[in-house]
Amino acid sequence: MSHARIHMTRLLALLALAFLLTGCSGMRLVESQVNAIATQPASGPIASGARYRFERLPSQADQAHTDTVETLAEAELSEAGLVRDDKAARYSVQIDTLMQSYLVDDWGRPLGGSGPYGHIFIGTGHMGSMMGFGVGMPFPPSSRYRHEVHLIMRELATNQVVYETRATHDGPWNDTYNILRALLAAALRDFPNPPAGPHKVKVEIPR
């Protein structure tokens, strides 16, 4: 084989590898189902730059998980125009999260948490699992993941809920904190004046 042909073969191989790497390093689209409800605070509209602090439920015992979720939320709340200020807060923000892993058949339909195939739940502050397999089921079975974020904002002076939003996503990815970041961005889209009723929001994140 001539040196020119060898050089061309190597060049084509490098170009093919570069194409494959580029294809693997793109973005992915996380589509969430969002339902947000805003209530006019007694003291007036929520202004840009309004101060807030985080509130935790007694059940949120997993300190590391809750810290991480609040760090993700702080970044998205900042994008929405809010400022974290634990000492001079006007509002409180409470966040709850859930990740559910479930098995699906060849058509992507859930096999059912009450059936023989089992399920795994991972929620804020707790973790549990139950798993089993039936005869004739392909191994390993396919899994999908449902992530959910629920955020409640209250006016501290009146304890009035002024904003409540929930975002959910079902998909093939189990990198929970990347998905939760996308869900928080979706949940706070159009804050503080969200569209009425359930709606879909798409957020791009790296693969």
Backbone as a printed PyTorch tensor [residue, N CA C, xyz], in Angstrom:
tensor([[[  0.8570,  -1.1900,   0.0000],
         [  0.0000,   0.0000,   0.0000],
         [  0.8980,   1.2460,   0.0000]],

        [[  0.5890,   2.2240,  -0.8630],
         [  1.4010,   3.4310,  -0.9740],
         [  1.2770,   4.2850,   0.2710]],

        [[  2.3180,   5.1650,   0.4770],
         [  2.2850,   6.0660,   1.6320],
         [  1.0800,   7.0070,   1.5530]],

        [[  0.7040,   7.4380,   0.3620],
         [ -0.4340,   8.3470,   0.1980],
         [ -1.7360,   7.6790,   0.6300]],

        [[ -1.8750,   6.3850,   0.2390],
         [ -3.1010,   5.6650,   0.6090],
         [ -3.1560,   5.4200,   2.1110]],

        [[ -1.9960,   5.0870,   2.7220],
         [ -1.9490,   4.9020,   4.1730],
         [ -2.3140,   6.1840,   4.8880]],

        [[ -1.7720,   7.3020,   4.4070],
         [ -2.0720,   8.6060,   5.0070],
         [ -3.5670,   8.9220,   4.9030]],

        [[ -4.1510,   8.6490,   3.7280],
         [ -5.5740,   8.9050,   3.5360],
         [ -6.4190,   8.0110,   4.4360]],

        [[ -6.0360,   6.7430,   4.6050],
         [ -6.7860,   5.8260,   5.4710],
         [ -6.7690,   6.3120,   6.9170]],

        [[ -5.6000,   6.7520,   7.3910],
         [ -5.4940,   7.2630,   8.7430],
         [ -6.3250,   8.5210,   8.9220]],

        [[ -6.2920,   9.3840,   7.9100],
         [ -7.0580,  10.6320,   7.9810],
         [ -8.5500,  10.3450,   8.0750]],

        [[ -9.0390,   9.3960,   7.2620],
         [-10.4550,   9.0280,   7.3040],
         [-10.8290,   8.4300,   8.6530]],

        [[ -9.9300,   7.6280,   9.2220],
         [-10.1890,   7.0370,  10.5340],
         [-10.2810,   8.1100,  11.6070]],

        [[ -9.3930,   9.0950,  11.5410],
         [ -9.4200,  10.1980,  12.5070],
         [-10.6880,  11.0290,  12.3680]],

        [[-11.0950,  11.2640,  11.1170],
         [-12.3230,  12.0200,  10.8960],
         [-13.5370,  11.2650,  11.4280]],

        [[-13.5610,   9.9350,  11.2260],
         [-14.6670,   9.1210,  11.7410],
         [-14.6950,   9.1590,  13.2560]],

        [[-13.5170,   9.0710,  13.8970],
         [-13.4610,   9.1310,  15.3620],
         [-13.9280,  10.4780,  15.8650]],

        [[-13.5040,  11.5470,  15.1930],
         [-13.9300,  12.8930,  15.6030],
         [-15.4410,  13.0450,  15.4810]],

        [[-16.0180,  12.4530,  14.4210],
         [-17.4630,  12.5160,  14.2430],
         [-18.1960,  11.7990,  15.3700]],

        [[-17.6660,  10.6100,  15.7310],
         [-18.2910,   9.8360,  16.8100],
         [-18.2050,  10.5760,  18.1330]],

        [[-17.0510,  11.1750,  18.4200],
         [-16.8940,  11.8970,  19.6810],
         [-17.7990,  13.1150,  19.7340]],

        [[-17.9310,  13.8020,  18.5970],
         [-18.8160,  14.9650,  18.5520],
         [-20.2520,  14.5550,  18.7810]],

        [[-20.6440,  13.4070,  18.1930],
         [-22.0110,  12.9280,  18.3730],
         [-22.3120,  12.5530,  19.8020]],

        [[-21.2920,  12.1010,  20.5470],
         [-21.4930,  11.6610,  21.9230],
         [-21.4110,  12.8040,  22.9310]],

        [[-20.9150,  13.9660,  22.4800],
         [-20.6820,  15.0540,  23.4260],
         [-21.6500,  16.2030,  23.2390]],

        [[-22.7890,  15.9350,  22.6180],
         [-23.7420,  16.9940,  22.3610],
         [-24.6200,  17.2880,  23.5580]],

        [[-25.7820,  17.8530,  23.2760],
         [-26.7360,  18.2210,  24.3090],
         [-27.9010,  17.2330,  24.3010]],

        [[-28.6210,  17.1840,  25.3880],
         [-29.8420,  16.3740,  25.4560],
         [-30.9840,  17.2750,  25.9160]],

        [[-32.1660,  16.9540,  25.4780],
         [-33.3380,  17.7620,  25.7720],
         [-34.1720,  17.0600,  26.8420]],

        [[-34.3640,  17.7350,  27.9690],
         [-35.1700,  17.1930,  29.0590],
         [-36.5420,  17.8830,  29.0020]],

        [[-37.5660,  17.1160,  28.6670],
         [-38.9210,  17.6570,  28.5930],
         [-39.6580,  17.3420,  29.8900]],

        [[-40.1800,  18.3770,  30.5350],
         [-40.8520,  18.2150,  31.8220],
         [-42.3130,  18.6340,  31.7160]],

        [[-43.1240,  18.0030,  32.5280],
         [-44.5090,  18.4110,  32.7020],
         [-44.5470,  19.3340,  33.9170]],

        [[-44.9730,  20.5600,  33.7170],
         [-44.9230,  21.5740,  34.7660],
         [-46.3300,  22.0810,  35.0670]],

        [[-46.6000,  22.2820,  36.3580],
         [-47.8450,  22.9150,  36.7910],
         [-47.4900,  23.9040,  37.8950]],

        [[-47.6370,  25.1850,  37.6190],
         [-47.2590,  26.2360,  38.5700],
         [-48.4580,  27.1280,  38.8510]],

        [[-48.6050,  27.5220,  40.1220],
         [-49.7130,  28.3830,  40.5490],
         [-49.1400,  29.5510,  41.3430]],

        [[-49.4830,  30.7570,  40.9470],
         [-49.0240,  31.9640,  41.6460],
         [-50.2030,  32.6260,  42.3350]],

        [[-49.9660,  33.1330,  43.5510],
         [-50.9680,  33.8660,  44.3180],
         [-50.3940,  35.2280,  44.6780]],

        [[-51.1730,  36.2650,  44.4730],
         [-50.6860,  37.6080,  44.7730],
         [-50.4340,  37.7610,  46.2680]],

        [[-49.2020,  38.0810,  46.6880],
         [-48.9400,  38.2950,  48.1130],
         [-49.7320,  39.4790,  48.6590]],

        [[-50.0770,  39.4100,  49.9400],
         [-50.8360,  40.4950,  50.5690],
         [-50.0790,  41.8180,  50.5270]],

        [[-48.7510,  41.7440,  50.5340],
         [-47.9370,  42.9560,  50.5630],
         [-47.5600,  43.4550,  49.1750]],

        [[-48.0580,  42.8100,  48.1290],
         [-47.7550,  43.2560,  46.7770],
         [-47.0000,  42.2180,  45.9790]],

        [[-46.7790,  42.4810,  44.6790],
         [-46.1200,  41.5080,  43.7980],
         [-44.6980,  41.1740,  44.2510]],

        [[-44.2290,  39.9940,  43.8500],
         [-42.8570,  39.5960,  44.1350],
         [-41.9320,  40.3590,  43.1980]],

        [[-41.0780,  41.1930,  43.7670],
         [-40.2030,  42.0410,  42.9620],
         [-38.8840,  41.3420,  42.6740]],

        [[-38.2380,  41.7260,  41.5740],
         [-36.9070,  41.2210,  41.2800],
         [-35.9540,  41.6320,  42.3980]],

        [[-35.1230,  40.7060,  42.8280],
         [-34.2070,  40.9810,  43.9270],
         [-34.7780,  40.6590,  45.2890]],

        [[-35.9970,  40.0820,  45.3340],
         [-36.6130,  39.7210,  46.6120],
         [-35.7660,  38.6770,  47.3240]],

        [[-35.6920,  38.8100,  48.6650],
         [-34.8620,  37.9260,  49.4810],
         [-35.6580,  36.7060,  49.9490]],

        [[-34.9670,  35.5740,  50.0490],
         [-35.6100,  34.3460,  50.5200],
         [-34.6120,  33.5430,  51.3400]],

        [[-35.1380,  32.5370,  52.0450],
         [-34.3140,  31.5490,  52.7420],
         [-34.9590,  30.1910,  52.5370]],

        [[-34.1770,  29.1430,  52.7240],
         [-34.7030,  27.7870,  52.5750],
         [-35.2860,  27.2940,  53.8970]],

        [[-36.3950,  26.5530,  53.7800],
         [-36.9970,  25.8670,  54.9160],
         [-36.9700,  24.3730,  54.6390]],

        [[-36.7210,  23.5720,  55.6840],
         [-36.6470,  22.1330,  55.5140],
         [-37.7120,  21.4280,  56.3360]],

        [[-38.2080,  20.3240,  55.7630],
         [-39.1450,  19.4760,  56.4850],
         [-38.3790,  18.5770,  57.4560]],

        [[-39.0250,  18.1430,  58.5430],
         [-38.3610,  17.2040,  59.4550],
         [-37.9300,  15.9140,  58.7660]],

        [[-38.6490,  15.5200,  57.7130],
         [-38.3260,  14.2740,  57.0150],
         [-37.0910,  14.3930,  56.1260]],

        [[-36.6050,  15.6010,  55.9070],
         [-35.4460,  15.8000,  55.0350],
         [-34.1620,  15.6120,  55.8450]],

        [[-33.9620,  14.3690,  56.2320],
         [-32.8590,  14.0590,  57.1430],
         [-31.5400,  13.8260,  56.4100]],

        [[-31.6030,  13.5940,  55.1080],
         [-30.3890,  13.3560,  54.3440],
         [-29.7140,  14.6940,  54.0690]],

        [[-28.8060,  15.0910,  54.9370],
         [-28.1980,  16.4140,  54.8860],
         [-27.4810,  16.6510,  53.5520]],

        [[-26.6920,  15.6820,  53.1040],
         [-25.9150,  15.8660,  51.8770],
         [-26.8300,  16.0430,  50.6700]],

        [[-27.8850,  15.2210,  50.5700],
         [-28.8170,  15.3320,  49.4570],
         [-29.5270,  16.6850,  49.4750]],

        [[-30.0280,  17.0920,  50.6300],
         [-30.7580,  18.3490,  50.7310],
         [-29.8480,  19.5330,  50.4350]],

        [[-28.6090,  19.4970,  50.9150],
         [-27.6490,  20.5620,  50.6150],
         [-27.4390,  20.6910,  49.1100]],

        [[-27.2940,  19.5500,  48.4400],
         [-27.0610,  19.5730,  46.9940],
         [-28.2590,  20.1210,  46.2460]],

        [[-29.4560,  19.6860,  46.6280],
         [-30.6730,  20.1730,  45.9800],
         [-30.8170,  21.6800,  46.1840]],

        [[-30.5370,  22.1660,  47.3820],
         [-30.6540,  23.6050,  47.6560],
         [-29.6170,  24.4060,  46.8780]],

        [[-28.4380,  23.8360,  46.6740],
         [-27.4230,  24.5100,  45.8610],
         [-27.8890,  24.6350,  44.4110]],

        [[-28.4720,  23.5620,  43.8720],
         [-29.0230,  23.6070,  42.5230],
         [-30.1610,  24.6210,  42.4360]],

        [[-31.0360,  24.6080,  43.4460],
         [-32.1780,  25.5220,  43.4510],
         [-31.7340,  26.9690,  43.5650]],

        [[-30.6980,  27.2240,  44.3620],
         [-30.2210,  28.6000,  44.5330],
         [-29.7850,  29.1950,  43.1930]],

        [[-29.1190,  28.3850,  42.3700],
         [-28.6920,  28.8620,  41.0590],
         [-29.8900,  29.2000,  40.1750]],

        [[-30.9240,  28.3590,  40.1970],
         [-32.0960,  28.6030,  39.3570],
         [-32.9610,  29.7500,  39.9000]],

        [[-33.0420,  29.8680,  41.2280],
         [-33.7740,  30.9860,  41.8190],
         [-33.0780,  32.3010,  41.4990]],

        [[-31.7540,  32.2830,  41.4390],
         [-31.0130,  33.4790,  41.0470],
         [-31.3490,  33.8720,  39.6140]],

        [[-31.4550,  32.8730,  38.7260],
         [-31.8500,  33.1390,  37.3400],
         [-33.2400,  33.7560,  37.2760]],

        [[-34.0940,  33.4030,  38.2440],
         [-35.4600,  33.9450,  38.2940],
         [-35.5120,  35.3260,  38.9550]],

        [[-34.3560,  35.8360,  39.4210],
         [-34.3140,  37.1810,  39.9850],
         [-34.4100,  37.2410,  41.4930]],

        [[-34.2780,  36.1040,  42.1770],
         [-34.3810,  36.0740,  43.6320],
         [-32.9840,  35.9610,  44.2530]],

        [[-32.8650,  36.4570,  45.4920],
         [-31.5790,  36.4880,  46.1840],
         [-31.7040,  35.7600,  47.5140]],

        [[-30.7960,  34.8170,  47.7500],
         [-30.8000,  34.1280,  49.0430],
         [-30.2120,  35.0360,  50.1190]],

        [[-30.9720,  35.2180,  51.1950],
         [-30.5290,  36.0560,  52.3150],
         [-31.1680,  35.4880,  53.5800]],

        [[-30.4360,  34.6330,  54.2750],
         [-30.9990,  33.9240,  55.4310],
         [-31.3830,  34.8630,  56.5640]],

        [[-30.7390,  36.0160,  56.6640],
         [-30.9860,  36.9330,  57.7790],
         [-32.0910,  37.9520,  57.4900]],

        [[-32.2520,  38.3110,  56.2440],
         [-33.2370,  39.3570,  55.9170],
         [-34.2310,  38.8620,  54.8700]],

        [[-34.6440,  37.6020,  55.0040],
         [-35.5350,  37.0040,  54.0140],
         [-36.9620,  37.5110,  54.1610]],

        [[-37.6080,  37.6920,  53.0220],
         [-39.0300,  38.0420,  53.0060],
         [-39.8840,  36.8090,  52.6940]],

        [[-39.2490,  35.8290,  52.0550],
         [-39.9550,  34.6130,  51.6510],
         [-39.1730,  33.3830,  52.1210]],

        [[-39.8720,  32.2740,  52.2450],
         [-39.2300,  30.9750,  52.4820],
         [-39.4700,  30.0920,  51.2700]],

        [[-38.5060,  29.2220,  50.9930],
         [-38.6080,  28.2880,  49.8690],
         [-38.4040,  26.8760,  50.4090]],

        [[-39.3440,  26.0150,  50.1140],
         [-39.3010,  24.6160,  50.5570],
         [-39.3010,  23.7260,  49.3230]],

        [[-38.3780,  22.7710,  49.2760],
         [-38.2300,  21.9120,  48.0950],
         [-38.2880,  20.4480,  48.5130]],

        [[-39.0250,  19.6630,  47.7420],
         [-39.0610,  18.2210,  47.9380],
         [-38.7820,  17.5720,  46.5870]],

        [[-38.0630,  16.4600,  46.5810],
         [-37.7030,  15.7800,  45.3360],
         [-38.0010,  14.2920,  45.4430]],

        [[-38.1140,  13.6610,  44.2820],
         [-38.3560,  12.2270,  44.2300],
         [-37.7380,  11.6610,  42.9650]],

        [[-37.1010,  10.4880,  43.0820],
         [-36.6700,   9.7300,  41.9090],
         [-37.2070,   8.3240,  42.0370]],

        [[-37.9240,   7.8690,  41.0290],
         [-38.4710,   6.5100,  41.0110],
         [-37.9120,   5.7790,  39.7970]],

        [[-37.3410,   4.6070,  40.0340],
         [-36.8610,   3.7630,  38.9520],
         [-37.8590,   2.6260,  38.7430]],

        [[-38.2400,   2.3700,  37.4980],
         [-39.1940,   1.3000,  37.2400],
         [-38.8080,   0.5580,  35.9700]],

        [[-39.2410,  -0.6800,  35.8740],
         [-38.9240,  -1.5330,  34.7360],
         [-40.0010,  -1.4010,  33.6760]],

        [[-39.5720,  -1.5460,  32.4230],
         [-40.5090,  -1.4190,  31.2970],
         [-40.3750,  -2.6270,  30.3800]],

        [[-41.4340,  -2.8670,  29.6060],
         [-41.3940,  -3.9600,  28.6360],
         [-40.7360,  -3.4680,  27.3430]],

        [[-40.7850,  -4.3070,  26.3050],
         [-40.1190,  -3.9730,  25.0400],
         [-40.7340,  -2.7570,  24.3550]],

        [[-41.9310,  -2.3690,  24.7440],
         [-42.6090,  -1.2100,  24.1650],
         [-42.5170,   0.0180,  25.0610]],

        [[-41.7550,  -0.0850,  26.1490],
         [-41.5750,   1.0630,  27.0390],
         [-42.7010,   1.2500,  28.0230]],

        [[-43.5700,   0.2500,  28.1690],
         [-44.6910,   0.3590,  29.1010],
         [-44.2700,  -0.1280,  30.4810]],

        [[-44.6380,   0.6220,  31.5530],
         [-44.2610,   0.1950,  32.9190],
         [-44.7990,  -1.1890,  33.2200]],

        [[-43.9840,  -1.9860,  33.8670],
         [-44.3950,  -3.3330,  34.2320],
         [-45.2260,  -3.3550,  35.5040]],

        [[-45.2250,  -2.2560,  36.2590],
         [-46.0920,  -2.1570,  37.4290],
         [-45.3510,  -2.4140,  38.7120]],

        [[-45.4540,  -1.4520,  39.6700],
         [-44.7580,  -1.5750,  40.9490],
         [-45.3140,  -2.6830,  41.8120]],

        [[-46.5660,  -3.0990,  41.5780],
         [-47.1570,  -4.1370,  42.4220],
         [-46.9630,  -5.5310,  41.8360]],

        [[-46.3240,  -5.6110,  40.6430],
         [-46.1150,  -6.8950,  40.0090],
         [-44.8330,  -7.5480,  40.5080]],

        [[-44.3930,  -8.6010,  39.8340],
         [-43.2260,  -9.3490,  40.3050],
         [-41.9010,  -8.6910,  39.9790]],

        [[-41.9230,  -7.5620,  39.2180],
         [-40.6650,  -7.0260,  38.7250],
         [-40.0600,  -5.9890,  39.6570]],

        [[-40.8460,  -5.4040,  40.5220],
         [-40.3120,  -4.5350,  41.5710],
         [-40.0760,  -3.1090,  41.1250]],

        [[-39.5610,  -2.2980,  42.0710],
         [-39.2820,  -0.8970,  41.8010],
         [-38.3250,  -0.3620,  42.8600]],

        [[-37.7780,   0.8010,  42.5800],
         [-36.8880,   1.4660,  43.5220],
         [-37.3330,   2.9110,  43.6640]],

        [[-37.4140,   3.3930,  44.9030],
         [-37.7420,   4.7930,  45.1580],
         [-36.5550,   5.4510,  45.8520]],

        [[-36.2360,   6.6530,  45.4180],
         [-35.2450,   7.4550,  46.1250],
         [-35.8480,   8.8430,  46.3030]],

        [[-36.1760,   9.2180,  47.5200],
         [-36.7830,  10.5130,  47.7870],
         [-35.9210,  11.3200,  48.7260]],

        [[-36.3330,  12.5360,  48.9910],
         [-35.5850,  13.4030,  49.8770],
         [-35.5150,  12.8000,  51.2640]],

        [[-34.3140,  12.4690,  51.6830],
         [-34.1110,  11.9940,  53.0430],
         [-34.3510,  10.5140,  53.2600]],

        [[-34.6850,   9.7390,  52.2080],
         [-34.8660,   8.3130,  52.4430],
         [-34.5470,   7.5250,  51.1860]],

        [[-34.2620,   6.2580,  51.3460],
         [-33.9890,   5.3730,  50.2220],
         [-34.5060,   3.9810,  50.5630]],

        [[-35.1340,   3.3520,  49.5810],
         [-35.6070,   1.9930,  49.8050],
         [-35.6290,   1.2480,  48.4950]],

        [[-35.6590,  -0.0740,  48.5610],
         [-35.6680,  -0.8270,  47.3180],
         [-36.4010,  -2.1470,  47.4940]],

        [[-36.9420,  -2.6350,  46.3640],
         [-37.5770,  -3.9470,  46.3210],
         [-37.4410,  -4.4350,  44.8900]],

        [[-36.9320,  -5.6160,  44.6770],
         [-36.6750,  -6.0680,  43.3220],
         [-36.9290,  -7.5630,  43.2020]],

        [[-37.5060,  -7.9790,  42.0680],
         [-37.7080,  -9.3980,  41.7960],
         [-37.8460,  -9.6030,  40.3100]],

        [[-37.7790, -10.8180,  39.8230],
         [-37.8460, -11.0730,  38.3930],
         [-38.7680, -12.2590,  38.1350]],

        [[-39.4770, -12.1860,  37.0130],
         [-40.3910, -13.2530,  36.6490],
         [-39.8060, -14.1520,  35.5790]],

        [[-40.3710, -15.3160,  35.4250],
         [-39.9030, -16.2870,  34.4420],
         [-40.1690, -15.7520,  33.0380]],

        [[-39.1740, -15.8740,  32.1640],
         [-39.3480, -15.4640,  30.7850],
         [-39.0530, -14.0030,  30.5370]],

        [[-38.7130, -13.2470,  31.5660],
         [-38.4290, -11.8290,  31.3930],
         [-36.9870, -11.6430,  30.9190]],

        [[-36.7470, -10.7780,  29.9000],
         [-35.3830, -10.5450,  29.4390],
         [-34.5180, -10.0170,  30.5790]],

        [[-33.2480, -10.4100,  30.5890],
         [-32.3400,  -9.9290,  31.6320],
         [-31.0960,  -9.3440,  30.9680]],

        [[-30.6150,  -8.1430,  31.3620],
         [-31.2980,  -7.3160,  32.3680],
         [-32.4840,  -6.5750,  31.7590]],

        [[-33.5220,  -6.3070,  32.5380],
         [-34.6950,  -5.5970,  32.0100],
         [-34.3610,  -4.1360,  31.7790]],

        [[-35.1370,  -3.4900,  30.9300],
         [-34.9500,  -2.0600,  30.6710],
         [-35.5260,  -1.2450,  31.8260]],

        [[-34.8750,  -0.1410,  32.1250],
         [-35.3330,   0.7350,  33.2100],
         [-35.5970,   2.1280,  32.6800]],

        [[-36.5430,   2.7970,  33.3220],
         [-36.7710,   4.2150,  33.0880],
         [-36.8240,   4.8960,  34.4580]],

        [[-36.7030,   6.2220,  34.4370],
         [-36.5630,   6.9630,  35.6910],
         [-37.5150,   8.1520,  35.6870]],

        [[-38.2750,   8.2430,  36.7610],
         [-39.1850,   9.3720,  36.9330],
         [-38.6060,  10.2810,  38.0230]],

        [[-38.3390,  11.5300,  37.6560],
         [-37.8480,  12.5260,  38.6060],
         [-38.9240,  13.5890,  38.8080]],

        [[-38.9760,  14.0940,  40.0270],
         [-39.9850,  15.1100,  40.3510],
         [-39.4080,  16.1430,  41.3090]],

        [[-39.7740,  17.3930,  41.0840],
         [-39.4180,  18.5010,  41.9740],
         [-40.6980,  19.2320,  42.3490]],

        [[-40.8490,  19.5050,  43.6410],
         [-41.9880,  20.2630,  44.1420],
         [-41.4470,  21.4170,  44.9780]],

        [[-41.7600,  22.6470,  44.5720],
         [-41.2450,  23.8430,  45.2480],
         [-42.3980,  24.7130,  45.7290]],

        [[-42.3260,  25.1210,  46.9900],
         [-43.3450,  25.9990,  47.5910],
         [-42.6550,  27.2390,  48.1480]],

        [[-43.1890,  28.4100,  47.7910],
         [-42.6710,  29.6680,  48.3110],
         [-43.7490,  30.3390,  49.1600]],

        [[-43.3690,  30.7440,  50.3810],
         [-44.3020,  31.3980,  51.2910],
         [-43.8030,  32.7950,  51.6550]],

        [[-44.7380,  33.7040,  51.8580],
         [-44.4030,  35.0150,  52.4170],
         [-44.3020,  34.8490,  53.9330]],

        [[-43.1470,  35.1560,  54.4960],
         [-42.9100,  34.8810,  55.9130],
         [-43.8190,  35.6850,  56.8300]],

        [[-44.1230,  36.9140,  56.4710],
         [-44.9240,  37.7700,  57.3560],
         [-46.3340,  37.2330,  57.5430]],

        [[-46.8780,  36.5860,  56.5300],
         [-48.2630,  36.1190,  56.5840],
         [-48.3870,  34.5940,  56.5140]],

        [[-47.2930,  33.8960,  56.2170],
         [-47.2730,  32.4430,  55.9880],
         [-48.1310,  32.0530,  54.7840]],

        [[-48.3860,  32.9840,  53.9000],
         [-49.1900,  32.7410,  52.7070],
         [-48.3420,  32.0870,  51.6180]],

        [[-48.8810,  31.0340,  50.9990],
         [-48.2140,  30.4360,  49.8480],
         [-48.4070,  31.3610,  48.6580]],

        [[-47.2990,  31.8680,  48.1190],
         [-47.3910,  32.8170,  47.0060],
         [-46.9710,  32.1880,  45.6780]],

        [[-46.3060,  31.0430,  45.7540],
         [-45.9170,  30.3670,  44.5120],
         [-45.7300,  28.8840,  44.8050]],

        [[-46.3590,  28.0490,  43.9890],
         [-46.1880,  26.6030,  44.1030],
         [-45.9970,  26.0400,  42.7060]],

        [[-44.9650,  25.2360,  42.5280],
         [-44.6830,  24.6850,  41.2080],
         [-44.1650,  23.2630,  41.3330]],

        [[-44.5740,  22.4390,  40.3890],
         [-44.1600,  21.0340,  40.3660],
         [-43.7410,  20.6830,  38.9360]],

        [[-42.5980,  19.9970,  38.8000],
         [-42.1310,  19.5520,  37.4910],
         [-41.7770,  18.0800,  37.5680]],

        [[-42.1620,  17.3060,  36.5510],
         [-41.8670,  15.8770,  36.4970],
         [-41.2830,  15.5190,  35.1350]],

        [[-40.4330,  14.4910,  35.1330],
         [-39.8320,  14.0260,  33.8840],
         [-39.6410,  12.5170,  33.9500]],

        [[-40.0600,  11.8250,  32.8970],
         [-39.8120,  10.3910,  32.7440],
         [-38.8470,  10.2000,  31.5870]],

        [[-37.7570,   9.4740,  31.8360],
         [-36.7970,   9.2840,  30.7680],
         [-35.7830,   8.2100,  31.0910]],

        [[-34.7760,   8.0350,  30.2160],
         [-33.8120,   6.9460,  30.3670],
         [-32.6020,   7.2900,  31.2250]],

        [[-32.5270,   8.5390,  31.7370],
         [-31.3130,   8.9780,  32.4250],
         [-31.4480,   8.8600,  33.9370]],

        [[-30.3700,   8.3940,  34.5860],
         [-30.3890,   8.2430,  36.0420],
         [-29.3440,   9.1170,  36.7370]],

        [[-28.7810,  10.1120,  36.0130],
         [-27.8920,  11.0780,  36.6630],
         [-28.7660,  12.1350,  37.3470]],

        [[-29.2110,  11.7710,  38.5390],
         [-30.3020,  12.4630,  39.2150],
         [-30.0940,  13.9680,  39.3480]],

        [[-28.9220,  14.4050,  39.7710],
         [-28.7600,  15.8310,  40.0560],
         [-28.7530,  16.6780,  38.7840]],

        [[-28.2460,  16.1340,  37.6690],
         [-28.3530,  16.8630,  36.4070],
         [-29.8120,  17.0100,  35.9780]],

        [[-30.5860,  15.9440,  36.1650],
         [-32.0130,  16.0010,  35.7980],
         [-32.7670,  16.9430,  36.7330]],

        [[-32.4450,  16.9070,  38.0380],
         [-33.1150,  17.8070,  38.9770],
         [-32.8270,  19.2720,  38.6500]],

        [[-31.6070,  19.5590,  38.2190],
         [-31.2790,  20.9390,  37.8240],
         [-32.1680,  21.3840,  36.6570]],

        [[-32.3520,  20.4910,  35.6780],
         [-33.2280,  20.8090,  34.5490],
         [-34.6780,  20.9780,  35.0000]],

        [[-35.1140,  20.1270,  35.9340],
         [-36.4820,  20.2350,  36.4450],
         [-36.7000,  21.5500,  37.1900]],

        [[-35.7190,  21.9640,  37.9780],
         [-35.8360,  23.2380,  38.6990],
         [-35.9120,  24.4090,  37.7180]],

        [[-35.1170,  24.3480,  36.6670],
         [-35.1780,  25.3930,  35.6470],
         [-36.5530,  25.4210,  34.9870]],

        [[-37.1060,  24.2340,  34.7120],
         [-38.4400,  24.1590,  34.1040],
         [-39.5150,  24.6440,  35.0670]],

        [[-39.3900,  24.2500,  36.3350],
         [-40.4060,  24.6150,  37.3330],
         [-40.4810,  26.1230,  37.5530]],

        [[-39.3570,  26.8090,  37.3730],
         [-39.3050,  28.2540,  37.6160],
         [-39.3960,  29.0770,  36.3330]],

        [[-39.6430,  28.4180,  35.2120],
         [-39.8010,  29.1370,  33.9620],
         [-41.0120,  30.0780,  34.0650]],

        [[-40.8440,  31.3080,  33.6250],
         [-41.9120,  32.3340,  33.6360],
         [-42.2580,  32.8310,  35.0310]],

        [[-41.4330,  32.5260,  36.0450],
         [-41.6500,  33.0760,  37.3920],
         [-41.5890,  34.5990,  37.3370]],

        [[-42.4770,  35.3300,  38.0350],
         [-43.5370,  34.8670,  38.9410],
         [-44.9220,  34.8220,  38.2980]],

        [[-44.9740,  34.8010,  36.9530],
         [-46.2650,  34.8130,  36.2580],
         [-46.3460,  33.6310,  35.2990]],

        [[-46.5610,  32.4180,  35.8220],
         [-46.5670,  31.2240,  34.9750],
         [-47.8590,  31.1220,  34.1710]],

        [[-47.8380,  30.3880,  33.0600],
         [-49.0780,  30.1340,  32.3260],
         [-50.0210,  29.2650,  33.1560]],

        [[-51.3040,  29.3810,  32.8920],
         [-52.2940,  28.6120,  33.6540],
         [-52.3100,  27.1630,  33.1970]],

        [[-52.4760,  26.2590,  34.1640],
         [-52.6450,  24.8420,  33.8640],
         [-51.3450,  24.1200,  33.5580]],

        [[-51.4130,  22.7910,  33.4850],
         [-50.2260,  21.9920,  33.1650],
         [-49.7010,  22.3310,  31.7690]],

        [[-48.4020,  22.3450,  31.6220],
         [-47.7710,  22.6350,  30.3390],
         [-46.3980,  21.9850,  30.2860]],

        [[-45.8560,  21.8290,  29.0930],
         [-44.5600,  21.2000,  28.9040],
         [-43.4730,  22.2590,  28.7520]],

        [[-42.3340,  21.9780,  29.3580],
         [-41.1750,  22.8670,  29.2610],
         [-39.9630,  22.0290,  28.8910]],

        [[-39.1960,  22.4760,  27.9060],
         [-38.0110,  21.7660,  27.4700],
         [-36.7650,  22.5390,  27.8950]],

        [[-35.8140,  21.8210,  28.4850],
         [-34.5500,  22.4190,  28.9510],
         [-33.4080,  21.5880,  28.3860]],

        [[-32.4230,  22.2590,  27.7860],
         [-31.2530,  21.5800,  27.2440],
         [-30.1590,  21.4890,  28.2950]],

        [[-29.5810,  20.2990,  28.4440],
         [-28.4540,  20.1140,  29.3410],
         [-27.3880,  19.2680,  28.6500]],

        [[-26.1320,  19.3130,  29.0930],
         [-25.0840,  18.5080,  28.4690],
         [-25.3180,  17.0190,  28.6950]],

        [[-24.8060,  16.2130,  27.8020],
         [-24.8830,  14.7570,  27.9640],
         [-23.9130,  14.2830,  29.0310]]])
